[in-house]
């Protein structure tokens, strides 16, 4: 794959369209009054915390099994990155269609690794698969 001057290359993906996000209910108090509102969250505001939760869940499962935490940099290298890449198609669904702009192939998903969706989106059990790795 050639480096791109147009964008960074992702490793994994989630749906980034805020219009297809999830409903969030927020209650807060300010000015002595309670306020509540429903709103929709999607894109990076949804996907980054979900990936964080997946890694946290995997780390909890690893700790229970007496294994070290996944690490972004540790004595054995970048284990989180290496382990996510090792998941394969059993736990990362390849995204083969869709676009993220008007820059042609650079912004269009296709079979296998691409610069729009990376390796794909997580499927059920991805935390357990990460926990099971060495």
Beta strands, then each sheet from edge to edge (+ up, - down):
strand 1: 22-30
strand 2: 33-41
strand 3: 92-93
strand 4: 121-122
sheet 1: 1+ 2-
sheet 2: 3+ 4-
end
